[in-house]
Amino acid sequence: MSPEKTLPVITIDGPAGSGKSTVAKLVAKILQLTYLDTGAMYRALTLAAFNEGITLTNNNNNIEPQLYSLAEKTKIDLDEEQVFLNNQNVSQAIREPKISDHVSIVAKQPLVRKIMTKWQRDKASLGGVVLDGRDTGSVVFPDAEYKFFLTASIEERARRRYLELQEKGIEVDYAEIMQKIASRDKIDSEREVAPLKIPEGAYVVDTTNLTIDEVVQEIVKRCRIR
Protein backbone atom coordinates (compact mmCIF):
# COMPACT_ATOMS: atom_id res chain seq x y z
CA MET A 1 0.00 0.00 0.00
CA SER A 2 1.49 3.35 -1.10
CA PRO A 3 1.73 6.25 1.39
CA GLU A 4 -1.07 8.81 1.24
CA LYS A 5 -0.40 12.34 0.06
CA THR A 6 -0.50 14.70 3.04
CA LEU A 7 0.88 17.93 1.53
CA PRO A 8 -0.63 19.88 -1.37
CA VAL A 9 0.38 20.00 -5.01
CA ILE A 10 0.60 23.51 -6.46
CA THR A 11 0.76 23.95 -10.24
CA ILE A 12 1.88 27.14 -11.97
CA ASP A 13 1.48 27.15 -15.75
CA GLY A 14 1.95 29.79 -18.41
CA PRO A 15 3.70 30.68 -21.66
CA ALA A 16 7.38 31.49 -22.12
CA GLY A 17 8.47 34.63 -20.28
CA SER A 18 5.44 34.84 -18.00
CA GLY A 19 7.67 34.49 -14.94
CA LYS A 20 6.38 31.11 -13.81
CA SER A 21 9.76 29.52 -13.07
CA THR A 22 11.03 32.38 -10.92
CA VAL A 23 7.68 32.64 -9.15
CA ALA A 24 7.41 28.89 -8.56
CA LYS A 25 10.88 28.73 -6.98
CA LEU A 26 10.05 31.53 -4.56
CA VAL A 27 6.60 30.15 -3.70
CA ALA A 28 8.16 26.76 -2.94
CA LYS A 29 10.78 28.40 -0.72
CA ILE A 30 8.24 30.46 1.24
CA LEU A 31 5.85 27.54 1.73
CA GLN A 32 8.75 25.12 2.40
CA LEU A 33 7.79 22.80 -0.43
CA THR A 34 9.81 21.09 -3.16
CA TYR A 35 10.22 22.89 -6.49
CA LEU A 36 9.88 20.83 -9.68
CA ASP A 37 10.70 22.51 -13.01
CA THR A 38 8.96 20.29 -15.57
CA GLY A 39 10.15 22.41 -18.48
CA ALA A 40 13.75 21.66 -17.54
CA MET A 41 13.08 18.00 -18.30
CA TYR A 42 12.13 18.78 -21.88
CA ARG A 43 15.09 21.13 -22.19
CA ALA A 44 17.43 18.40 -20.94
CA LEU A 45 16.03 15.93 -23.47
CA THR A 46 16.43 18.56 -26.20
CA LEU A 47 20.11 18.88 -25.26
CA ALA A 48 20.43 15.09 -25.28
CA ALA A 49 18.89 15.02 -28.77
CA PHE A 50 21.46 17.50 -30.05
CA ASN A 51 24.22 15.44 -28.45
CA GLU A 52 22.89 12.37 -30.27
CA GLY A 53 22.75 14.19 -33.60
CA ILE A 54 18.96 13.98 -33.93
CA THR A 55 17.56 16.48 -36.42
CA LEU A 56 15.10 18.63 -34.51
CA THR A 57 12.86 19.90 -37.30
CA ASN A 58 9.22 19.35 -38.20
CA ASN A 59 10.43 17.76 -41.44
CA ASN A 60 12.07 14.84 -39.63
CA ASN A 61 9.52 12.05 -40.11
CA ASN A 62 11.34 9.78 -37.65
CA ILE A 63 11.63 12.31 -34.86
CA GLU A 64 9.05 10.82 -32.49
CA PRO A 65 10.46 7.26 -32.37
CA GLN A 66 13.97 8.68 -32.14
CA LEU A 67 13.08 10.93 -29.21
CA TYR A 68 11.04 8.20 -27.50
CA SER A 69 13.97 5.80 -27.68
CA LEU A 70 16.28 8.53 -26.39
CA ALA A 71 13.91 9.42 -23.51
CA GLU A 72 13.73 5.79 -22.41
CA LYS A 73 17.49 5.49 -22.03
CA THR A 74 18.23 9.01 -20.78
CA LYS A 75 18.57 9.78 -17.09
CA ILE A 76 17.28 13.20 -16.07
CA ASP A 77 17.47 14.30 -12.43
CA LEU A 78 16.24 17.52 -10.84
CA ASP A 79 17.69 18.68 -7.54
CA GLU A 80 15.89 21.92 -6.72
CA GLU A 81 17.38 24.34 -9.28
CA GLN A 82 20.07 21.96 -10.58
CA VAL A 83 19.45 19.79 -13.63
CA PHE A 84 21.47 16.66 -14.38
CA LEU A 85 21.58 14.82 -17.69
CA ASN A 86 23.10 11.36 -17.32
CA ASN A 87 24.75 12.55 -14.08
CA GLN A 88 26.22 15.68 -15.71
CA ASN A 89 25.15 19.10 -14.48
CA VAL A 90 23.54 20.86 -17.46
CA SER A 91 21.72 23.63 -15.56
CA GLN A 92 23.33 26.36 -17.66
CA ALA A 93 23.53 24.51 -20.96
CA ILE A 94 19.78 23.90 -21.16
CA ARG A 95 19.11 27.66 -20.96
CA GLU A 96 21.03 28.47 -24.14
CA PRO A 97 19.01 30.06 -27.00
CA LYS A 98 19.60 26.99 -29.19
CA ILE A 99 17.71 24.85 -26.67
CA SER A 100 14.94 27.43 -26.24
CA ASP A 101 14.47 27.55 -30.01
CA HIS A 102 13.95 23.79 -30.36
CA VAL A 103 12.40 22.57 -27.10
CA SER A 104 8.83 22.96 -28.37
CA ILE A 105 9.53 20.44 -31.13
CA VAL A 106 10.59 17.90 -28.51
CA ALA A 107 7.79 18.77 -26.09
CA LYS A 108 4.99 18.28 -28.61
CA GLN A 109 5.82 14.59 -29.28
CA PRO A 110 3.04 12.48 -27.67
CA LEU A 111 5.25 9.53 -26.69
CA VAL A 112 7.80 11.86 -25.10
CA ARG A 113 5.09 13.60 -23.08
CA LYS A 114 3.80 10.22 -21.91
CA ILE A 115 7.18 9.35 -20.41
CA MET A 116 7.68 12.79 -18.89
CA THR A 117 4.18 12.98 -17.41
CA LYS A 118 4.65 9.64 -15.63
CA TRP A 119 7.99 10.77 -14.25
CA GLN A 120 6.51 14.05 -13.00
CA ARG A 121 3.57 12.29 -11.33
CA ASP A 122 5.92 9.85 -9.62
CA LYS A 123 8.11 12.68 -8.31
CA ALA A 124 5.11 14.57 -6.89
CA SER A 125 2.95 11.63 -5.84
CA LEU A 126 3.30 12.38 -2.12
CA GLY A 127 2.52 16.08 -2.53
CA GLY A 128 4.44 18.96 -1.04
CA VAL A 129 5.50 20.07 -4.50
CA VAL A 130 5.28 23.24 -6.59
CA LEU A 131 5.41 22.42 -10.31
CA ASP A 132 5.73 24.87 -13.15
CA GLY A 133 5.27 24.20 -16.83
CA ARG A 134 2.64 24.34 -19.55
CA ASP A 135 0.36 21.43 -18.68
CA THR A 136 0.96 20.74 -14.98
CA GLY A 137 -2.53 21.86 -13.95
CA SER A 138 -4.38 20.62 -17.03
CA VAL A 139 -2.76 17.21 -17.64
CA VAL A 140 -0.12 16.20 -15.09
CA PHE A 141 -2.12 17.13 -11.98
CA PRO A 142 -5.67 18.15 -13.01
CA ASP A 143 -6.79 17.53 -9.41
CA ALA A 144 -4.07 19.66 -7.82
CA GLU A 145 -5.21 21.52 -4.71
CA TYR A 146 -3.96 24.86 -6.08
CA LYS A 147 -3.70 25.77 -9.74
CA PHE A 148 -2.41 29.04 -11.19
CA PHE A 149 -1.88 30.35 -14.71
CA LEU A 150 0.50 33.25 -15.29
CA THR A 151 0.37 35.40 -18.39
CA ALA A 152 1.79 38.70 -19.68
CA SER A 153 1.84 40.68 -22.90
CA ILE A 154 4.17 39.34 -25.55
CA GLU A 155 6.10 42.62 -25.50
CA GLU A 156 6.76 42.29 -21.78
CA ARG A 157 7.68 38.62 -22.06
CA ALA A 158 10.15 39.42 -24.85
CA ARG A 159 11.64 42.24 -22.78
CA ARG A 160 12.20 39.90 -19.83
CA ARG A 161 13.87 37.26 -21.99
CA TYR A 162 16.01 39.92 -23.68
CA LEU A 163 17.25 41.24 -20.33
CA GLU A 164 17.82 37.71 -19.02
CA LEU A 165 20.03 36.81 -21.98
CA GLN A 166 21.83 40.17 -21.86
CA GLU A 167 22.73 39.56 -18.22
CA LYS A 168 24.27 36.26 -19.28
CA GLY A 169 26.39 38.04 -21.87
CA ILE A 170 24.41 36.66 -24.83
CA GLU A 171 23.89 39.20 -27.61
CA VAL A 172 20.33 38.97 -28.93
CA ASP A 173 17.85 41.03 -30.92
CA TYR A 174 14.63 42.08 -29.17
CA ALA A 175 12.46 41.78 -32.31
CA GLU A 176 13.83 38.31 -32.99
CA ILE A 177 13.10 37.21 -29.43
CA MET A 178 9.52 38.45 -29.72
CA GLN A 179 9.07 36.54 -32.99
CA LYS A 180 10.45 33.35 -31.43
CA ILE A 181 8.16 33.67 -28.39
CA ALA A 182 5.15 34.17 -30.66
CA SER A 183 6.16 31.10 -32.65
CA ARG A 184 6.58 29.04 -29.50
CA ASP A 185 3.19 30.19 -28.19
CA LYS A 186 1.61 28.98 -31.42
CA ILE A 187 3.33 25.58 -31.30
CA ASP A 188 2.56 25.04 -27.61
CA SER A 189 -1.08 26.12 -27.92
CA GLU A 190 -1.84 24.14 -31.07
CA ARG A 191 -0.09 20.84 -30.35
CA GLU A 192 -2.44 17.84 -30.26
CA VAL A 193 -1.28 16.49 -26.91
CA ALA A 194 -1.33 18.59 -23.71
CA PRO A 195 -1.61 22.00 -25.37
CA LEU A 196 -0.86 25.16 -23.43
CA LYS A 197 -4.15 26.37 -21.97
CA ILE A 198 -5.66 27.71 -18.77
CA PRO A 199 -6.40 24.69 -16.55
CA GLU A 200 -9.95 24.28 -15.31
CA GLY A 201 -10.30 26.02 -11.95
CA ALA A 202 -6.96 27.82 -12.20
CA TYR A 203 -6.52 31.35 -10.87
CA VAL A 204 -5.14 33.59 -13.65
CA VAL A 205 -2.54 36.25 -12.84
CA ASP A 206 -1.56 38.82 -15.49
CA THR A 207 2.02 39.64 -14.55
CA THR A 208 2.59 42.35 -17.17
CA ASN A 209 2.57 45.23 -14.68
CA LEU A 210 3.42 43.30 -11.52
CA THR A 211 6.76 42.69 -9.84
CA ILE A 212 7.88 39.15 -9.12
CA ASP A 213 7.34 39.84 -5.43
CA GLU A 214 3.75 40.94 -6.00
CA VAL A 215 2.95 37.80 -7.99
CA VAL A 216 4.56 35.54 -5.39
CA GLN A 217 2.68 37.19 -2.53
CA GLU A 218 -0.62 36.86 -4.39
CA ILE A 219 -0.12 33.14 -4.91
CA VAL A 220 1.11 32.51 -1.36
CA LYS A 221 -1.84 34.46 0.04
CA ARG A 222 -4.35 32.43 -1.96
CA CYS A 223 -2.75 29.14 -0.89
CA ARG A 224 -2.75 30.12 2.77
CA ILE A 225 -6.36 31.38 2.70
CA ARG A 226 -7.58 28.01 1.49
Secondary structure, 3 states (H helix, E strand, C coil): CCCCCCCCEEEEECCCCCCHHHHHHHHHHHHCCEEEEHHHHHHHHHHHHHHHCCCCCCCCCCHHHHHHHHHHHCCEEEECCEEEECCEECCCHHHCHHHHHHHHHHHCCHHHHHHHHHHHHHHCCCCCEEEEECCHHHHHCCCCCEEEEEECCHHHHHHHHHHHHHHCCCCCCHHHHHHHHHHHHHHHHHCCCCCCCCCCCCEEEECCCCCHHHHHHHHHHHHHHC
